[in-house]
Amino acid sequence: MLKTGLTGREQTIVNLSKCAKEVGSGSLEIYSTPSLVALMEASAVNCVEGKLGIGQTTVGTSIEVKHTSPTPAGMTVGAISELTEIDGRRLVFKITAYDAAGVIGTATHERMIVDVQKMTEKAYSKRNSQL
């Protein structure tokens, strides 16, 4: 059952594939902001894992991120999310990311509870669309 105060965690080792130079978000071999965002989202997903109805999942709809400290390749980074608000199908999370030296970023993240089948059908119905 969903309730505010639930927490979720995720962690990873910063390898070169997660660095700015490799993902195209900069020229340095330091943990990239896109990789940080993915880590933060994963912690929010883990927060509600097993607490949704049958056939439901969540999808990210917005994230406001501050990436405040660099992390070099080889270090472990983690994120802790807390479910702070439930408004119908809309969920809001406060997220803090860290490495061994301290906080590296914070975020406010929103996710929506969706029906897996309906969302998949909606997405794949776009296959025949042209730009």
C-alpha positions as CSV (number, residue, x, y, z in Angstrom):
1,M,0.0,0.0,0.0
2,L,1.3,3.4,-0.9
3,K,1.8,6.0,1.8
4,T,4.0,9.0,2.3
5,G,7.3,8.4,4.1
6,L,8.2,5.3,2.0
7,T,11.8,5.2,0.9
8,G,13.7,3.6,-1.9
9,R,17.4,3.2,-2.7
10,E,19.6,2.6,-5.7
11,Q,23.4,2.6,-6.1
12,T,25.9,2.0,-8.8
13,I,29.6,2.2,-9.5
14,V,30.6,5.0,-11.8
15,N,32.2,3.4,-14.9
16,L,33.2,5.1,-18.0
17,S,29.9,4.4,-19.7
18,K,28.2,6.6,-17.1
19,C,30.6,9.5,-17.5
20,A,29.8,12.8,-19.3
21,K,32.3,12.2,-22.0
22,E,30.7,8.9,-23.0
23,V,27.0,9.9,-22.8
24,G,27.5,13.2,-24.7
25,S,26.8,15.6,-21.9
26,G,30.3,17.0,-21.6
27,S,34.0,16.3,-22.1
28,L,35.1,15.0,-18.7
29,E,35.4,11.5,-17.3
30,I,33.2,12.3,-14.3
31,Y,29.7,11.0,-13.4
32,S,27.2,12.5,-15.9
33,T,24.0,14.4,-15.0
34,P,22.0,12.0,-17.3
35,S,23.3,9.1,-15.3
36,L,22.5,10.8,-12.1
37,V,18.9,11.4,-13.2
38,A,18.6,7.7,-14.1
39,L,19.9,6.7,-10.7
40,M,17.5,9.0,-9.0
41,E,14.5,7.7,-11.0
42,A,15.5,4.1,-10.2
43,S,15.5,4.9,-6.5
44,A,11.9,6.3,-6.8
45,V,10.9,3.2,-8.8
46,N,12.3,1.0,-6.0
47,C,10.4,3.1,-3.4
48,V,7.0,1.9,-4.8
49,E,8.0,-1.5,-6.0
50,G,5.5,-4.1,-4.9
51,K,3.1,-1.5,-3.6
52,L,1.0,-0.9,-6.8
53,G,-2.0,-2.7,-8.1
54,I,-1.9,-5.6,-10.4
55,G,-1.0,-4.4,-13.9
56,Q,0.2,-1.0,-12.7
57,T,3.6,0.7,-12.9
58,T,4.8,4.3,-12.7
59,V,6.3,6.5,-15.3
60,G,8.4,9.6,-14.8
61,T,6.7,12.9,-15.7
62,S,9.1,15.5,-14.4
63,I,12.3,15.9,-12.5
64,E,14.0,19.0,-11.1
65,V,17.7,18.1,-10.5
66,K,20.6,19.9,-8.9
67,H,23.9,18.1,-9.6
68,T,26.2,19.8,-7.1
69,S,29.4,17.8,-6.9
70,P,31.5,15.8,-9.3
71,T,32.3,12.1,-8.9
72,P,35.1,10.4,-10.7
73,A,35.0,7.0,-12.4
74,G,35.5,4.1,-10.0
75,M,33.5,5.5,-7.0
76,T,30.2,4.2,-5.9
77,V,27.2,6.6,-6.0
78,G,23.8,6.1,-4.4
79,A,20.4,7.7,-4.2
80,I,17.7,7.7,-1.6
81,S,14.1,8.7,-2.5
82,E,11.3,9.5,-0.1
83,L,7.6,9.5,-1.2
84,T,6.5,12.9,0.0
85,E,3.1,13.4,-1.7
86,I,0.3,11.3,-3.2
87,D,-2.3,13.1,-5.2
88,G,-4.5,10.5,-7.0
89,R,-2.2,8.8,-9.5
90,R,0.5,11.5,-9.1
91,L,3.4,10.7,-6.8
92,V,6.1,13.2,-5.6
93,F,9.5,12.1,-4.4
94,K,12.4,14.0,-2.7
95,I,15.7,12.5,-3.7
96,T,19.2,12.9,-2.4
97,A,22.2,11.4,-4.2
98,Y,25.6,10.9,-2.6
99,D,29.1,9.4,-3.0
100,A,31.6,8.6,-0.2
101,A,32.5,12.3,0.2
102,G,28.9,13.5,0.7
103,V,25.9,14.8,-1.2
104,I,26.3,15.1,-5.0
105,G,22.8,16.1,-5.9
106,T,19.2,16.6,-5.0
107,A,15.9,16.3,-6.9
108,T,12.2,16.6,-6.8
109,H,10.7,14.0,-9.0
110,E,7.1,13.3,-10.1
111,R,5.8,10.0,-11.4
112,M,2.3,8.9,-12.5
113,I,0.7,5.5,-11.8
114,V,-0.4,4.0,-15.1
115,D,-1.9,0.8,-16.4
116,V,1.0,-1.1,-18.1
117,Q,-1.1,-2.5,-21.0
118,K,-2.8,0.9,-21.8
119,M,0.5,2.8,-21.7
120,T,2.3,0.2,-23.8
121,E,-0.5,0.3,-26.4
122,K,-0.5,4.1,-26.5
123,A,3.3,4.2,-27.0
124,Y,3.4,1.6,-29.7
125,S,0.4,3.2,-31.6
126,K,2.9,5.9,-32.6
127,R,5.0,3.5,-34.7
128,N,3.4,4.6,-37.9
129,S,3.6,8.3,-37.2
130,Q,6.0,10.4,-39.3
131,L,7.8,13.6,-38.3
